[in-house]
């Protein structure tokens, strides 16, 4: 799994093209990987494609879609990522931790290996969401949500 870096995008070693090829696969694990990587390598053009996978038959693909949407600045994915912090499957907790620490701008730490750490982070993120969720603004340049300020709002 990749962590999105500010300024990264579709041109990095064909990552976007590879992700688009993977989302067409029958195998849900490969499809989930491709969907997740659309969040890493895609930009605003990938949002519509990713949203199409939010209702996929495979839970792994649905989780990957929420992960990707969070990385693409779609605030509606954040509550779902917060919920996945306490999921029984480690991979889902890992995606939630990576997405939230990458884009939430909340300075809340979590260790995806630790169920207890994720449970504590979930409580902290729920409080953060309750306080800041309605006023979040996506900073396209920094690839992070801020509580107001400069940037283009995407909710």
N, C-alpha and C positions, 0 to 999 in steps of 0.2 A: 504494500500500500504506500502511496506517495503522500507527502505533505506539500500542499500548495505553497509556493513562494511568491511574494509580491512580484508582479511583472511576468510571471510564468504564463504560458498560454499555448495556443495551438501549434506553434512552430517548433516546439522542443522535440527533436528527433522523431518526428512523426507520431508522437504520443496520441494526438487527437485522432488521427486516421486509424491507428491501431485500436483505440477505444471504440470507434464506430464499427470496426469489423467485429470486435468482441460482442457488442450488444446484439448482434444478429445471430449469435450462437444459440443452439437449443439447450445446451448445458447451463443450468441456472448459475453455477459457480463462475463460469466464464462470463456469462451475461452480467452478473453482479460486478465482477471486476471491471468490465468495460464501462458499465454505467458509473461506477465510482470514479474511474479515470476520466470520464467526461467532466466531472467536477474539478479534477486536477488540471487537465489540459485544455478544457473548453472555456468559452467566454459566454457572453449573453446569448450568442447564437445556439448554445447547447441547452438552454433552459427548457425550451419546448420539448425537445427530444427526451430529456431526463424526466420531465413531468409525466410523460407517457408511460414510464416504467414505475411510477409511484403506486400503481394498482396492479402490478405484475402478480401472477399466480404464485411465484416463489418469494417467500419472506426475505431471503438473502438479497434478492433484487430490489425489493421495496426498501429495505434498509439502506442499500447502496444508493438508491435514488434520493433518499432524504439526506444522506451524507453529501452527495454531489450537489444537491440544491443548496445546502448550507454553504458549501464552498463557492457556489455561484452567486451568493448574496441574496438568497431567497429566505427571508426571515421566518416564513411559515414553517420551515423545516426545523427550526431550532427547538420548539417544544417536543417534537418527535425525537430529536437527538437526545434531549434531556431525559426522556422516558427510557431510551435505550441504554442509558448509563447503568441501569440495574437489571438488564436482561440477563438471563441465565447463560446465553451463549457469549463466550469471550470475544469472538470476532465482532459481534454487534456492539459490545461495550467499547472495544478498541476503535471502531469507526466513530462512535459517539464522542469519545475522548479526543480523537484527532480533529474532528470537525469543530467541536466546541472550543478547544484550546487554540485552534488556528484562526477562527473568525469571530468569536464572541466578544473579544476585547474585555472580558470580565476578570481576568487575572485569577482564575480559579484553577487550582491544580488537581489532577486526578491520575491515579495509577491504574490503568485498565486491567492489570494483573490482579489487583486487589478488589474484591467485592466490597469490602468495608470502605475503601477509599472512594470507590465509585458511588456508593450510597451517600457518603458525606458530600461529595461533589454534586450529586443530584439535588440534595437539599439546598446547597448554596446556589446552584444554577436556577432552581425554581424561584428562590427569593430574588435573584437578579432579574429573571424574566418578568416576574410580577412588578418589579420596580421600573424596569427599563424597556420591556418588550414593545410597548406601544409607541415609544419614541425612538426606536433604533433607526439609524441611517447607515446605508452601505457606502463605505469609502472604496470606490472602484480602484483607485490607485494603490491603496494599502491592502486591499482584499480583506477588510475587517469591518465589523459593525461598530458604530459609535453611538453613544447616547446623545443624539443631536449633533450639531456642528456641520462642517462642510461635507459635501458628498451628495450623491444621488440616492434618494430614498427608494428602497425596494422592499415592499412588505408582501 
